[in-house]
Amino acid sequence: MQQPALSLAAPRTQTLNYCLMKQSSCLSKSNRQYLNLRRTKEAYVSRRQTHPEKLPKTQCGQGCALLAHDVRPEKTKPTGTEKDGRGYLAQLRCNGKSPILQKYLYDIGASPCDACLQCGQSPDDLHHALYDCPEVDFFRSLIPGDPMESLWESPVEMIEFLRASQWLPIA
């Protein structure tokens, strides 16, 4: 005669729930925390289904018990021109080490000379590109204020300047 299979899940769950209600010491602290989190998550999900406008959305999308409001400021996603050139701007902000400048390419051995491709003066470094190159004087009007500060404060205008002066490839 075959004996019925024993289900260990139901008695264990009942025991854990009983121990949790009694707050007895037979549960480890981690099990108690897990069950508390589980119960909070279930309450949060059920409340979210009945009152979706009163609770904030979770960050992970899996119904975690994030009951506090998110106080972080919203990040604006870069669009258009800013998105295309933000890598070049990051390189220029870090000591002018960017492949759009001939001095950097010369330093790493990728270019035979460090002369500017626009005017022929040497070296073609960040200071030359932003302040000294006579071939791009007309385009400097696109930059509001100091060009070095505009790398941080006006990224869209700076990328437009670099594109117009043919340092950046046209997208």
Residue pairs with C-beta under 8 A, 6 or more apart in sequence:
16 27
16 31
16 35
17 35
19 26
19 27
20 27
20 32
20 35
20 36
23 32
27 35
37 65
40 65
40 67
41 63
41 64
41 65
44 55
44 63
44 65
44 67
45 63
47 54
47 55
48 55
48 63
55 67
56 66
56 69
56 70
58 64
58 66
59 66
59 70
77 83
78 86
78 155
80 156
81 156
81 159
81 160
81 163
81 171
82 155
82 156
82 159
84 159
84 171
85 155
85 158
85 159
85 162
85 163
85 168
86 155
86 159
88 98
88 100
88 159
88 162
88 168
89 151
89 155
89 158
89 159
91 97
91 98
91 99
91 100
92 98
92 100
92 126
92 151
93 151
93 152
95 126
96 103
96 104
96 125
96 126
96 127
97 104
98 104
98 126
99 105
99 110
100 162
100 167
100 168
101 124
101 125
101 126
101 129
101 167
102 111
102 113
102 114
102 115
102 116
102 117
102 123
102 124
103 114
103 123
103 124
103 125
104 125
105 111
105 114
106 112
106 113
106 114
106 123
107 114
113 122
114 122
114 123
114 124
114 125
115 121
115 122
115 123
115 124
116 122
116 123
116 124
116 128
116 129
116 133
116 135
117 124
118 133
118 135
118 136
118 165
118 166
119 133
119 134
119 135
121 128
121 132
121 133
124 133
129 136
129 165
129 167
130 143
130 147
130 148
131 147
133 165
135 165
136 161
136 164
136 165
139 161
139 164
139 165
140 147
140 161
142 157
142 160
142 161
142 164
143 150
143 154
143 157
143 158
143 161
144 150
144 154
144 157
145 153
145 154
147 158
147 161
150 157
150 158
151 158
159 168
162 168
163 169
163 170
163 171
